Amino acid sequence: MTDAEKKLLQAQHRLEEAQARDRVKEHKARTRRLIQEGAILEKVLPEVRTMEPTGLENYLMQKLPQHD
């Protein structure tokens, strides 16, 4: 393996590592947002705490106006 090939391989690995870090950062941000939104939902509608996800979805579909 030539020096140029080694450098190219290292650059590719650095890019892959940076992309992986970005994916982790985005995942953590999404998780935080979902937790915060869920907490707000439970605060505003305490009855949703005991609902299963499907029941919650149906409940919200009935309560909220539809947007097309």
C-alpha positions as CSV (number, residue, x, y, z in Angstrom):
1,M,0.0,0.0,0.0
2,T,1.5,3.3,-1.0
3,D,1.7,6.4,1.1
4,A,-1.0,8.1,-1.0
5,E,-3.4,5.1,-0.5
6,K,-2.8,5.1,3.2
7,K,-3.6,8.8,3.4
8,L,-6.8,8.3,1.3
9,L,-7.9,5.4,3.6
10,Q,-7.2,7.6,6.7
11,A,-9.2,10.4,5.2
12,Q,-12.1,8.1,4.4
13,H,-12.1,6.7,8.0
14,R,-12.0,10.3,9.4
15,L,-15.0,11.2,7.2
16,E,-16.9,8.0,8.4
17,E,-16.1,8.8,12.0
18,A,-17.3,12.4,11.6
19,Q,-20.5,11.2,10.0
20,A,-21.1,8.7,12.8
21,R,-20.6,11.4,15.4
22,D,-23.1,13.6,13.5
23,R,-25.7,10.7,13.5
24,V,-25.2,10.2,17.2
25,K,-25.6,14.0,17.8
26,E,-28.8,14.1,15.7
27,H,-30.2,11.0,17.5
28,K,-29.6,12.5,20.9
29,A,-31.2,15.8,19.9
30,R,-34.2,13.9,18.6
31,T,-34.5,11.9,21.7
32,R,-34.3,15.0,23.9
33,R,-37.0,16.7,21.8
34,L,-39.3,13.7,22.0
35,I,-38.9,13.5,25.7
36,Q,-39.6,17.2,26.1
37,E,-42.7,17.1,23.8
38,G,-44.0,14.0,25.7
39,A,-43.6,15.8,29.0
40,I,-45.6,18.8,27.7
41,L,-48.3,16.5,26.3
42,E,-48.6,14.7,29.7
43,K,-48.7,18.1,31.5
44,V,-51.5,19.4,29.2
45,L,-53.4,16.2,28.9
46,P,-52.7,14.1,32.1
47,E,-55.1,11.3,30.9
48,V,-52.6,10.3,28.2
49,R,-50.2,8.9,30.7
50,T,-52.0,5.6,30.9
51,M,-52.7,5.3,27.2
52,E,-50.9,2.9,24.8
53,P,-49.3,4.6,21.8
54,T,-52.1,3.4,19.4
55,G,-54.8,4.7,21.8
56,L,-52.9,8.0,22.2
57,E,-52.8,8.4,18.4
58,N,-56.5,7.7,18.0
59,Y,-57.3,10.0,20.9
60,L,-55.3,12.9,19.3
61,M,-56.7,12.2,15.8
62,Q,-60.2,12.7,17.3
63,K,-59.4,15.8,19.3
64,L,-57.3,17.7,16.9
65,P,-58.5,19.3,13.6
66,Q,-57.2,17.6,10.5
67,H,-54.7,19.4,8.3
68,D,-54.7,18.4,4.6
